[in-house]
Structures are given as C-alpha cells and as structure tokens.
Amino acid sequence: MTNAATAPIACDTLITAAVVVSQNEARDVLHDAALAVTDGRIAAMGPRAELTARYAPAAILALPEAMVLPGLVNTHTHAAMTLFRGLCDDAPLSVWLHDHIWPAEARLTPEAVRLGTLLACAEMLASGTTCFLDAYLFIDAVADAAEAAGLRAVLGQGVFDIENAGFKTADAALASAAALADRLAGQTLLRPAIFPHAVYTCRQDTLERCAAFARERGTLLSTHAAETVRENENCLAANGARVIPYLHRLGMLGPHTLLAHGVALDAADIALLAETGTAVSHCPKSNMKLASGIAPVHALRQAGVTVGLGTDGAASNNALNLFSEMGTAALLQKVATGDPTALEAGAALDMATRDSARALGWPELGRLEVGGPADLCALDLTRPQLQPCFDPVSDAVYAANGGEVVLTMVAGRVLYRDGAFSTIDYAALRRQFRETASRLIGR
Ligand SMILES: [Zn+2]
C-alpha cells in the first residue's frame, strides 16, 4: 500500500549545494540546501535532506562543495564589441569612440555581430551571467546568438542619426526594432527594447519617436545618459537643459526607462530620476577606464532609484564579468564617499541580481524563490580564495573573481558546467571569432 502523502514528487532536476544565497525578499542564505526544478522553474527550495526525501528527480546535480547564487543580470552591454577588445585602451571617450570604435564598426556585418555576441555569451556564462541587456547594430544577429546560446536577453536596437553599418537612417533602425518585436512575440527568453544611442547622436524627434515606440510596444527604453560632465555642458548649450531634464522634457523618463551610466548627475537630476521611477545602469569599470567619473550610486540608492549593474562593452571594460564589477562597484563608492559603509557587500550583490532585474523590468529574475525561473550559477567553494567562507555574500562580492563558476543554468537548462558549454562549440567559435576580429580591424 502506498501513502499518497509521502509518495515522491517528480521533478526535472534536483540541485544540492553547500550554500544557496537566495536573494529572495528575506535574503535567506541556506546551508546544506537543495532546489527542485521543473519546467524551467523552481518547484521547491529548502533543506537538502527534506527535498531529497520528497522528490524523485529525473536528474541530480550534486554540488556538495558549491555556493549557488541567482544568475547575475547585466543591464548594459554591447556584446559584439568583444571583437574590439584591446583595440584601443587608455584613451578619452571622444577619441576612443571617433577614432577607433566607429571606424571599426563601419566594417561590421551581421555575421560578425553574431560571432562577437556568441563569444560574449560564452564569456558571460563562464562568469555566472544568465541575462543581459544588449544595445547594438544588427540586433537580429544579436538575437540569433542569444537564442543559440540559450541566455535570456533584452535586445535593444541601437538608433542613431548617424549613418552606420547597420542602417542609413533612424527610420530604418526603428523599422528593424519593430520587426524584432514582431519576431520575439511569444518568446520567453528574449525581449525587445529600443536604444537611442545618446542625446548627442540622436535628434530630438528621433528620441521622441523612440519613446513613443517603447510606449506603444510596451518595451524597455534605454539610452546612454549623463556619462560625462561634457555631455551635460553640450546638452545645455544645444537644448537649454542638462541631459536628465532634457530627457524628461521629451517624455523619456519613467518606470520603463533605464539610463546607462548616470555619472554626471546633480541633486536635481537624482530627484527627477527618483520622482519618475527611472532606473540607472551603473558601469563602474567602464567609467573608471574612460575616466568619465564616479556615478553617485550611494545617493541614487538613498533617493530610491533602482540601480542595476552593467559591464558596458568589452572594448571599454575590458571584461563582461559581473563578479569583478560587483567588487569594483562596492570599492568605488567607498572611495567616492570616504565612507567604508557605503554600498556594502549585500547591496552590491543586490545590484547585480534583483536590482538589475527590476531595472530591466523583469523582476522575477535575480532571485531564487519557489515559482520563479531556475536561472542560477554555482561557485566552487574549494578554491583557495573562498576559504574559510564565513560569509558567502562577502566572498561572492569581494573575494570571488568569477573564475570559480562551475555551473550556469538558464530556465532549468545547464548551459555551462565545469568549463564546457552545452550550446556552443567553443573551439570552432574561437577560431571563427579570431579570424573575423582580425579581418575587421585589418590585421
Ligand atoms: Zn554603452
């Protein structure tokens, strides 16, 4: 006779781990824990002994010496710029952009963008990132790569009033964005977005049309904003307002808007972002490398602004690694404020997970809880830099370098495990990628 109440429940995968940092509302950290995964979602999370007895999984992922975290969420990148990594370092933003990046980008093709994005997906998976916002040309090719790799992505069609390899006019870019939105209808892992490049590369009517597109299509609107002091000075001269009030005047701020950088912000700008519910993507390493300045992250968070974390592209970082970005973000706020309590480890981890997810308008990501998506990564706790592991959150932010990632899962599917990719033929990709990168920069 079987007892229905105690009969084991079927699930796809049972993951057991030494530690689970849930990033749920209570920020529960579970020791000797397990997660049951079914249909890409978390069916249960709790003590290992209890879940092992309760579930009859089709597969077991035993990670007795690992720390499981939610998959990290990158709120600002240009994935295919992996092709230009190391092409031009140690130069000001204007020189970097005008003399090096834009000329190289003029030679881009959809196939180059697909390969560059696929390489970026491999890099992100190997360092625990499961979702990214991309802004670039040939966004269809970006979508192809993200789909092939199996990551989640918010795909922002780049819009400029400058002719480029992708399109001659902003009209063409908006048409491409509309076509992508149609293509992605009903997709669960990929979402469309619109990404006018910046106030200094888009005319006022182009920015307004992008805002209208986002409203009509219900997509995220994202743009580079207030990256440097000079951007504010130029905007004031051209439009009679600093960047943030100018965007507000055009109807571009609001809860579905994500501004990348937000470095040169004054108190009135911060108040306007808070009042309108606009989110910011903080990209500390890119800002440091281009000497753009330090975003007032502590003040933004205190004002109630959602601040996510981003890497920016690999040509200005030069890595797509949110573990190093988290640690950098925390340290930079302490230097900026002279206050060692500013942006503590837990806040930095929040930024890379749940706050990044909210910034993208995808709040069920960046946390592990029953009913939510099974997007996660696992760190190998046997590594020297993670001993003795008194505080898993501190270790994840200040001690880990991302190279400890031994497992990355998106929607219940293992995409990376122990150095191997399940969706990417990495040896072939690396060969094609290097050939393409060399051809693009004429070497
Ligand atoms: Zn950027």
Residues whose N, C-alpha, C, O or C-beta is under 5 A from the ligand:
A	BS01	ZN	D312
